[in-house]
Amino acid sequence: MKEAFIIGHNIVSPLGNTTAENFSSLLKNISSVKQHVNPGINEEPFYASLFDEGQFITNHEYTKFEQLLMASISKAVEQVDINLRNEKTLLIISTTKGNISLLETGPFNESMEQKISLNASAKKIASHFQLQHNPVVVSNACISGVLAILTALRFIHAGIYENVVVTGADVISKFVYSGFQSFQALSNGICKPFDKNRDGINLGEAAATIILSSHPKKEMDGETHAGNIKVLSGAVSNDANHISGPSRTGDELSWCITKSLHDANLSPADIDFISAHGTATLYNDEMESKAIASAQLSLPPVNSLKGYYGHTLGAAGLIESIISIESLTQNTVIPTMGFREMGVSNHIHIIDKIMHIPLQHCLKTASGFGGCNAAVIFSK
C-alpha cells in the first residue's frame, strides 16, 4: 500500500492569501471574525469572517466561489513539482453550498440550475488547470474537507492516482446565514468553543488546498525532505441521531477516532495534540468532549480554530488540517480563542495559550449535520 505525503498546501482567508500569512496571524492571536453591517446577508449587524467588498467579485466567467478555489489551488501548485495534466493526477473539491448564493440574483431556470450545479463548477476548475480526469466533488456537510482528504488518501493507497489536489471553499450569503439563524445557532459575538458561556457559531468564508502525493517532497538537492508530513489514516461514521443534532453519547465519533488509531498502528498515548471541530454550539462541543474522552484522549492538548476563522463549512476541515500540519512542522499548538472556563461535562485538555512542545502525531476531528463524523491522523 502506497503512503500519502502532504507536498503542498495553501489557505486563502481574510487573514491572508498564504498558509504562512495565516499561521503568522494565529500566532499573534488575530481573528478575522468581526462585526459586519451587510443587509445583503442580514438586516441586523452580525459577527462573521468575510472577505472585504471588492475581493473575488463574481464576473461573467467565474463566480466568487470558483475564484476562491482557483486562487488557493494556484498558490498550492507553486510549491510542488507535479504535472497537473498527468493522467495520474486528480482534483477533489469540497464544498457544502457551492454557488447556491446565485439563487438570490435571478430566477430559477435551466440556466440557473446549471450554474449552481457543483459538478459544473468542478468541471470549470478542472478545465482551467487542464486536468485530465473528471473531478470528484465531496459535499457531506461540515465533514466535507476531512472526508475529501480521506478520499484522496484512499485513491493513493490503492495506487489509482499518484497526486491528488484537494481543495475546498464556501461563500457566506443570505441563504447560508438565514439557514443557521433558523437553528438559533449563531453567536452574538466572537464564538467561544468549549467555553461555559458559549452561545453559538460564527460563519466564515475561505478557501484551502492540500496536495497529497505518493512521492515524498524533495529538498533542492534531491534528498527526501526531513519535514515531510504523512496522512496516516482516517475513518468516517454516522450516528443517525437527528438531521441537525449530534449524538448525545459521542460514541460514533469516538469509533472514528479509535478506528483511525488502530489503522495507523498507534495508541492514544501517541497523539500529541487534537484539532477539534469545536463549533461553540452547546451540543457539538459536548458531544466532541465525550467522544475524545471515550477514546482515552483526555490528556493531549485540544484546540478549535473557529474563533479565528468562524465556521468556513466546506473549507473548515482543510483549513484546520493545514494549520495542524504547520503546527507539526513548527512544534507549536495554536490556542482556542474565546475559551476561558470549561463548559463541557467531560474533562479534556482545551488550551488557551500557545504551546511549544515536540510534536509527532496529530488527530483532526469533524462532525456535521445529518450525524456525520470523521477523523484523520497526520504524522511527521
C-alpha positions as CSV (number, residue, x, y, z in Angstrom):
1,M,0.0,0.0,0.0
2,K,1.4,3.4,-1.0
3,E,1.9,6.1,1.5
4,A,0.3,9.6,1.2
5,F,2.5,12.6,1.7
6,I,1.5,16.3,2.0
7,I,3.7,18.1,-0.6
8,G,1.9,21.4,-0.8
9,H,-0.9,23.5,0.8
10,N,-2.5,26.9,0.9
11,I,-5.1,28.9,2.8
12,V,-6.8,32.0,1.3
13,S,-8.8,33.7,4.0
14,P,-9.4,37.2,5.4
15,L,-6.3,36.6,7.4
16,G,-4.0,36.2,4.4
17,N,-3.5,34.6,1.0
18,T,-0.9,32.1,2.0
19,T,-0.6,29.5,4.8
20,A,2.4,31.4,6.2
21,E,0.4,34.6,6.5
22,N,-2.5,32.7,8.1
23,F,-0.3,30.9,10.6
24,S,1.5,34.2,11.5
25,S,-1.8,35.8,12.3
26,L,-2.8,32.9,14.5
27,L,0.5,33.2,16.4
28,K,-0.4,36.9,17.0
29,N,-3.9,35.9,18.3
30,I,-5.5,37.8,15.4
31,S,-9.1,36.8,14.5
32,S,-10.8,37.5,11.2
33,V,-14.2,37.4,12.8
34,K,-15.6,40.9,13.1
35,Q,-18.9,42.7,13.3
36,H,-20.4,43.4,9.8
37,V,-23.2,45.6,8.6
38,N,-24.4,44.0,5.4
39,P,-28.1,44.0,4.7
40,G,-27.5,41.7,1.7
41,I,-26.7,38.9,4.3
42,N,-28.6,40.0,7.4
43,E,-30.7,43.1,8.3
44,E,-29.0,43.4,11.7
45,P,-25.3,43.7,12.4
46,F,-23.7,40.3,12.8
47,Y,-20.3,38.6,13.5
48,A,-18.6,36.7,10.8
49,S,-15.3,36.3,8.9
50,L,-15.8,37.8,5.4
51,F,-13.6,39.0,2.6
52,D,-13.6,42.7,2.0
53,E,-16.0,44.0,-0.6
54,G,-14.3,44.1,-3.9
55,Q,-12.4,40.8,-3.4
56,F,-13.3,37.9,-5.6
57,I,-16.3,39.6,-7.1
58,T,-18.4,37.4,-9.4
59,N,-17.7,38.1,-13.1
60,H,-19.0,36.8,-16.4
61,E,-16.7,33.9,-16.4
62,Y,-16.2,32.8,-12.8
63,T,-18.2,33.2,-9.6
64,K,-16.7,34.3,-6.2
65,F,-16.7,30.6,-5.1
66,E,-14.9,29.5,-8.2
67,Q,-12.3,32.3,-8.0
68,L,-11.5,31.4,-4.4
69,L,-10.8,27.8,-5.4
70,M,-8.6,28.9,-8.3
71,A,-6.7,31.3,-6.1
72,S,-5.9,28.7,-3.5
73,I,-5.0,25.9,-6.0
74,S,-2.7,28.3,-7.8
75,K,-0.8,29.1,-4.6
76,A,-0.5,25.5,-3.6
77,V,0.7,24.3,-7.0
78,E,3.5,26.8,-7.0
79,Q,5.1,24.8,-4.1
80,V,5.2,21.5,-5.9
81,D,6.9,19.9,-8.9
82,I,4.0,17.9,-10.4
83,N,2.2,17.9,-13.8
84,L,-1.4,18.7,-13.3
85,R,-2.1,17.4,-16.8
86,N,-0.7,14.0,-15.9
87,E,-3.2,11.2,-16.0
88,K,-2.1,10.1,-12.5
89,T,-3.3,13.5,-11.0
90,L,-6.8,14.0,-9.7
91,L,-8.8,17.0,-8.4
92,I,-11.2,16.7,-5.5
93,I,-13.4,19.7,-4.5
94,S,-15.0,20.0,-1.0
95,T,-18.0,22.4,-0.5
96,T,-21.3,22.5,1.2
97,K,-23.0,25.3,-0.7
98,G,-21.1,26.0,-3.9
99,N,-22.8,28.6,-6.0
100,I,-26.1,28.4,-4.1
101,S,-26.0,32.2,-3.5
102,L,-26.7,32.8,-7.2
103,L,-30.3,31.9,-6.4
104,E,-30.5,35.3,-4.8
105,T,-29.6,37.0,-8.1
106,G,-32.1,35.7,-10.6
107,P,-35.0,33.3,-11.3
108,F,-34.5,29.6,-11.1
109,N,-34.5,28.3,-14.6
110,E,-32.5,25.8,-16.7
111,S,-29.5,28.2,-17.0
112,M,-29.5,28.9,-13.2
113,E,-29.8,25.2,-12.5
114,Q,-26.6,24.6,-14.5
115,K,-24.7,27.5,-12.8
116,I,-25.4,26.3,-9.3
117,S,-24.5,22.7,-10.1
118,L,-21.5,21.6,-8.1
119,N,-20.5,19.4,-11.0
120,A,-20.5,22.3,-13.4
121,S,-18.2,24.4,-11.1
122,A,-15.9,21.4,-10.6
123,K,-15.5,20.9,-14.3
124,K,-14.8,24.6,-14.9
125,I,-12.0,24.5,-12.3
126,A,-10.6,21.3,-13.7
127,S,-10.6,22.8,-17.2
128,H,-8.9,25.9,-16.1
129,F,-6.0,23.9,-14.7
130,Q,-6.1,21.4,-17.7
131,L,-6.6,18.3,-15.5
132,Q,-7.3,15.1,-17.5
133,H,-9.9,13.5,-15.3
134,N,-13.4,14.5,-14.3
135,P,-13.0,16.0,-10.8
136,V,-14.6,14.4,-7.7
137,V,-17.0,16.5,-5.6
138,V,-17.3,15.8,-1.9
139,S,-20.3,17.5,-0.2
140,N,-21.2,16.0,3.1
141,A,-22.0,18.8,5.5
142,C,-19.2,20.0,7.7
143,I,-17.0,16.9,7.5
144,S,-16.6,17.6,3.7
145,G,-13.0,18.9,4.0
146,V,-11.8,16.0,6.1
147,L,-13.7,13.5,4.0
148,A,-12.1,14.9,0.9
149,I,-8.7,14.3,2.4
150,L,-9.6,10.7,3.3
151,T,-11.0,10.1,-0.2
152,A,-7.6,11.3,-1.7
153,L,-5.8,9.0,0.8
154,R,-7.7,6.0,-0.4
155,F,-7.1,6.8,-4.1
156,I,-3.3,7.0,-3.3
157,H,-3.3,3.9,-1.1
158,A,-5.0,2.0,-3.9
159,G,-2.4,3.2,-6.4
160,I,-5.1,4.7,-8.6
161,Y,-3.6,8.2,-8.6
162,E,-0.1,9.4,-7.6
163,N,-1.1,13.1,-6.9
164,V,-4.4,14.4,-5.6
165,V,-5.2,18.1,-5.3
166,V,-7.8,18.5,-2.6
167,T,-9.4,22.0,-2.5
168,G,-12.5,23.4,-0.7
169,A,-14.4,26.7,-0.3
170,D,-17.7,28.2,0.7
171,V,-19.1,31.7,0.5
172,I,-21.4,33.3,3.0
173,S,-24.7,34.6,1.6
174,K,-28.2,35.5,2.9
175,F,-29.3,31.9,2.1
176,V,-26.5,30.4,4.2
177,Y,-26.8,32.9,7.0
178,S,-30.5,32.5,7.4
179,G,-30.3,28.7,7.5
180,F,-28.0,28.8,10.6
181,Q,-30.1,31.7,12.0
182,S,-33.2,29.5,11.8
183,F,-31.5,27.0,14.1
184,Q,-30.7,29.8,16.6
185,A,-27.1,28.6,16.2
186,L,-25.3,31.9,15.7
187,S,-23.3,33.8,18.3
188,N,-23.8,37.5,19.1
189,G,-20.1,38.0,19.4
190,I,-16.9,36.1,18.6
191,C,-17.6,32.4,19.3
192,K,-16.2,30.6,22.4
193,P,-15.6,26.9,21.7
194,F,-15.9,24.6,24.6
195,D,-16.4,27.5,27.0
196,K,-19.1,27.6,29.7
197,N,-20.5,30.8,28.1
198,R,-20.5,29.6,24.5
199,D,-23.6,30.7,22.6
200,G,-23.2,29.5,19.0
201,I,-21.1,29.8,15.9
202,N,-19.7,32.5,13.6
203,L,-19.8,31.8,9.9
204,G,-16.7,32.4,7.7
205,E,-15.7,32.3,4.1
206,A,-12.3,31.0,2.8
207,A,-10.6,28.5,0.5
208,A,-7.9,26.0,1.2
209,T,-5.9,23.4,-0.8
210,I,-3.9,20.4,0.2
211,I,-1.8,18.4,-2.3
212,L,-1.3,14.7,-1.5
213,S,1.2,12.6,-3.3
214,S,2.6,9.0,-3.2
215,H,6.0,10.6,-3.6
216,P,7.6,12.5,-0.6
217,K,8.6,16.1,-1.1
218,K,12.3,16.5,-2.1
219,E,14.9,19.1,-1.0
220,M,16.6,21.2,-3.6
221,D,19.5,18.7,-3.7
222,G,17.1,15.8,-4.4
223,E,17.2,14.3,-0.9
224,T,13.9,13.5,0.9
225,H,12.6,16.5,2.8
226,A,13.1,16.0,6.5
227,G,9.8,17.8,7.3
228,N,7.5,15.5,5.3
229,I,4.1,15.1,6.8
230,K,2.1,12.0,6.0
231,V,-1.6,11.3,6.2
232,L,-1.6,8.0,8.1
233,S,-5.3,7.0,8.4
234,G,-8.8,8.1,8.9
235,A,-12.4,7.0,9.4
236,V,-16.0,8.2,8.8
237,S,-19.2,7.3,10.7
238,N,-22.8,8.5,11.0
239,D,-24.6,8.5,14.3
240,A,-28.1,8.6,12.7
241,N,-29.4,10.6,15.7
242,H,-31.0,13.7,14.1
243,I,-31.0,15.8,11.0
244,S,-29.2,18.6,12.8
245,G,-28.5,17.5,16.4
246,P,-25.4,15.4,17.1
247,S,-25.2,12.1,19.1
248,R,-25.8,12.6,22.8
249,T,-23.1,10.0,23.6
250,G,-20.3,10.7,21.2
251,D,-19.9,7.0,20.6
252,E,-19.8,7.3,16.8
253,L,-17.1,10.0,16.6
254,S,-15.2,8.0,19.3
255,W,-15.4,5.0,17.0
256,C,-13.9,7.1,14.1
257,I,-11.0,8.1,16.4
258,T,-10.4,4.6,17.7
259,K,-10.6,3.1,14.2
260,S,-8.1,5.8,12.9
261,L,-5.7,4.9,15.7
262,H,-6.0,1.2,15.0
263,D,-5.3,1.6,11.3
264,A,-2.3,3.8,12.0
265,N,-1.0,1.3,14.5
266,L,-1.0,4.0,17.2
267,S,-2.2,4.1,20.7
268,P,-4.0,7.1,22.4
269,A,-0.7,7.9,24.1
270,D,0.9,8.6,20.7
271,I,-1.4,11.5,19.9
272,D,0.4,14.8,20.7
273,F,-2.5,17.2,20.0
274,I,-6.1,17.3,18.7
275,S,-7.6,19.7,16.3
276,A,-11.2,19.6,17.2
277,H,-14.3,20.7,15.2
278,G,-15.3,22.9,18.1
279,T,-18.1,24.9,16.7
280,A,-19.0,26.6,20.0
281,T,-22.6,25.3,19.9
282,L,-24.0,23.7,23.0
283,Y,-24.4,20.2,21.7
284,N,-21.5,19.8,19.3
285,D,-18.8,20.7,21.9
286,E,-20.4,18.5,24.5
287,M,-20.6,15.5,22.0
288,E,-16.9,16.1,21.0
289,S,-15.7,16.1,24.6
290,K,-17.5,12.8,25.2
291,A,-16.0,11.3,22.1
292,I,-12.5,12.4,22.9
293,A,-12.7,11.3,26.5
294,S,-14.2,7.9,25.5
295,A,-11.3,7.4,23.1
296,Q,-8.9,7.8,26.1
297,L,-7.6,11.1,24.8
298,S,-8.3,13.4,27.8
299,L,-4.6,14.4,28.2
300,P,-3.4,15.7,24.8
301,P,-3.9,19.5,24.1
302,V,-7.1,20.2,22.2
303,N,-7.8,23.3,20.1
304,S,-10.6,24.8,18.0
305,L,-9.8,27.4,15.3
306,K,-13.4,28.6,14.9
307,G,-12.7,31.8,16.9
308,Y,-10.1,32.8,14.3
309,Y,-11.9,31.9,11.1
310,G,-15.5,31.3,12.0
311,H,-17.1,28.1,10.6
312,T,-15.9,28.0,6.9
313,L,-18.1,25.0,6.1
314,G,-16.6,23.1,3.1
315,A,-13.2,24.7,3.7
316,A,-13.1,24.1,7.5
317,G,-11.7,20.6,7.6
318,L,-9.0,21.6,5.1
319,I,-8.0,24.9,6.9
320,E,-7.8,23.2,10.2
321,S,-5.8,20.3,8.8
322,I,-3.3,22.7,7.2
323,I,-2.9,24.6,10.4
324,S,-2.3,21.2,12.1
325,I,0.3,20.4,9.6
326,E,2.0,23.7,10.2
327,S,1.8,23.0,13.9
328,L,3.5,19.7,13.5
329,T,6.2,21.3,11.4
330,Q,6.8,24.1,13.8
331,N,6.2,22.2,17.1
332,T,3.6,24.8,18.0
333,V,0.0,24.3,19.0
334,I,-2.4,27.3,18.5
335,P,-4.7,28.1,21.4
336,T,-8.5,28.1,21.4
337,M,-9.6,31.7,21.1
338,G,-12.5,32.6,23.4
339,F,-12.0,29.7,25.8
340,R,-11.9,30.7,29.4
341,E,-13.8,28.2,31.6
342,M,-14.6,24.6,30.9
343,G,-18.1,24.2,29.6
344,V,-18.3,20.5,28.8
345,S,-19.0,17.7,31.1
346,N,-16.0,15.5,30.2
347,H,-12.6,16.9,31.1
348,I,-10.4,17.3,28.0
349,H,-7.3,19.5,27.7
350,I,-8.6,22.6,25.9
351,I,-5.7,25.1,25.6
352,D,-6.0,28.8,25.8
353,K,-2.3,29.7,25.3
354,I,0.3,28.8,22.6
355,M,2.2,25.6,23.4
356,H,5.7,24.9,22.1
357,I,6.2,21.2,22.5
358,P,7.7,18.3,20.5
359,L,5.0,17.0,18.1
360,Q,4.8,13.9,16.0
361,H,1.2,12.9,15.6
362,C,-2.0,15.0,15.3
363,L,-5.6,13.9,15.3
364,K,-8.1,16.0,13.4
365,T,-11.9,15.5,14.0
366,A,-15.0,16.9,12.3
367,S,-18.8,16.5,12.7
368,G,-21.7,17.8,10.8
369,F,-25.5,17.9,10.1
370,G,-27.1,14.6,9.5
371,G,-24.9,13.0,12.1
372,C,-21.8,12.6,10.0
373,N,-18.4,12.3,11.8
374,A,-14.8,12.0,10.6
375,A,-11.3,11.7,11.9
376,V,-7.8,11.8,10.3
377,I,-4.3,11.4,11.6
378,F,-1.3,13.4,10.4
379,S,2.3,12.5,11.3
380,K,5.8,13.6,10.7
